[in-house]
Amino acid sequence: MPHVATHNAHPTLQVSAPRLSRHLRGMLHELGRPRAVVDVQLIDDPTIAELNEEWRGVAGATDVLSFALEDDDEGPELPPDAVPVELLGDILISLDTAARQATDMRAFLRDRGLSARYSLWQETCFLATHGLLHLLGYDHQRPEEAEAMEALERRFIAAVTSAPVHELDRSTHGHAA
């Protein structure tokens, strides 16, 4: 079974770390990555802004950052009975930005006469789904890549929300990959 460790390091906002870990483990299982290991950090805007500047050279907060562990060598030789793991990397999510985006989504839904139920949990789950797909090598730089990635996001987020998450303009939040 995949291993996902989720840590809530935000000073005030909270989402269910065990529930988020279960969601991502389910994704990994369905995508055929049973030995995958992922770490998720739920942080605040100042922390993610610092990391965004340091690692991407982009000033300001963003919603999600994914840091894939790229192992160029084969690693240490394992004993014959050892079970190898697949260290995918880290996902960092700003709960401050996620909260703003959840508010924006509720307004978006209200403006279209739809149910305005959309929570911080749902937005965080969407961002974690997006971040995990990046760790698995998916991208959205070209239209065909974006289409494939969004199809997977819709598939995995459907159990969490029916909100049209891809219709919300997230460009003002400095979206990261």
N, C-alpha and C positions, 0 to 999 in steps of 0.2 A: 504494500500500500504506500502511496506517495506520502511524504512528510512535509507539512506546511506549518511553520511556526509564525504566528501572528502576535505582534507586540504593540500594545497601545501606549505610546509615549507622549500623547497629547495631554497638555495640562488640564483641560476641562472637558473636551468633547470625547464621547465614548461611542463605540459600536461593538457589537459582539465579536470578539476575536475568535472564539471557538467556531462560531457560525461561519465567519469569513474563511477560516481555515478549511472547514468542511466543504464549502462551495468550491474552493480551489482544488482540493484533493479530488473531488468528484470530476472536475474538468480534466485533471491529469490522468485519472483512471480512464475516462472515456477517450482521451487522446492517445492512449497506449503508452503512458509514461509512468508505470507502476513504481519505479525506483527513484523518482524525482524528489529533490529536496529544494524547497523554496523558503525564503525568509521574507516576511512582510512587516514593515514598520509603519505605524499610523502616527504621523507627526504634525507639527504646526507649520504655518506659513514661513516664519523666520528661518526655521531649520531647513525646509525644502528650498527656500530662496538661496540660502548659502550653498547648498549642494548643487543647485541648478547653475549658479555662477561658477563654482569650482569645476564642475565636470562638463558642462555644456557651453560655458562662456556666455550664458544668457542671464541677464539681470532680472530679478523678481521671482515671485512664487509661481509655481506650476501645480497642476493637480496630481500627476503621477510621474515618477521616474522609475525606470527599470534598469538594473545593472546586471547584465548577463555575465556569468563566469565562463570565460572562454578558455578551455584547457587545450593548449596546443600539443602537449605531450600526452603520453598514455598514462601518466601518473605512476605511483608506486606499484610494484608487482604484488598482487594479492595472493593469499594462500588459496589453494584449490577449492576449499569449502566456503570461502568468503562470498558474500553477496554484494556486488558492486552497486554503488549508488550513483545517481546522476545529479550533480550539483548544478542547478540551473542559475541561481543568482538571487538578487534582492529586488523587492518591489517597495517603493516608498510612496506613501499617499499622504497628501496634506488634507487633514480633516477640515481645516479652515476653508480651503478652496472647495472641497467637496460639499461643505455646508452651503456655500454661496451658489454652487451649481445646482444643488437640490432645490434651493429657493427659486433660482432662475427657471428650472424645469417646472415647478408648480405654477409659476406665472405663465409660462409657455402653454401649459395644458389648459389653464383657466381661459386664456385668450382664445383658445380654439374650442371652447365649450366642452372640454373633456374633464373627467374626474381629476382634480388637482392633488391627488394623493401620490406623493413621491417623497421619500425620506432620505435622510443622511445615510442610513444603512443601504438603501438601494443604489444611491450614487457611489458609495464606497465600493460596493460589490461590482458595479460596472467598471470602475477604475481599476480594481484588482484584476478583473477579467481581462481588461485591455493590457495591463502590465504583464500578466502571465503570458498572454499571446506573444508579446514582444520577446519575453525570455525564451519562448519556443521558436523564435525566428521569424515570426510574422511581422509585417510592416505595412505602412499605408502611404508610402511616398509616391507610388504610381497608382493610377486609377484601378488597374486590375488587382494590385496588391490590396488596396483599400477595400475593394469589393469583397475579396476573399476573407479578409480580417473581420470586416463588419458582419458578414454572414455568420462567422463563428461566434462573434460577440452576441448577436441576436439569439443564436441557438442556446448559448450558455446563460444568458441573462433572462431568458423567457420565464424561468421558474421564479425569478425574483421580482420582475416588473414587466408590465405590458406597455410602459411608457415608451414613446419613440425617442430613445436616448440619442440616436444619431442625428436627430433633427435640431437639437440644441446647439447653438453656436458657442463652442468652447474656445474659439480662437483668442478671445480677449484674456483668457486665463493662462496663456503661455504654455499650452499643451506640450508635453514632452514625450519622447519615446525612449 
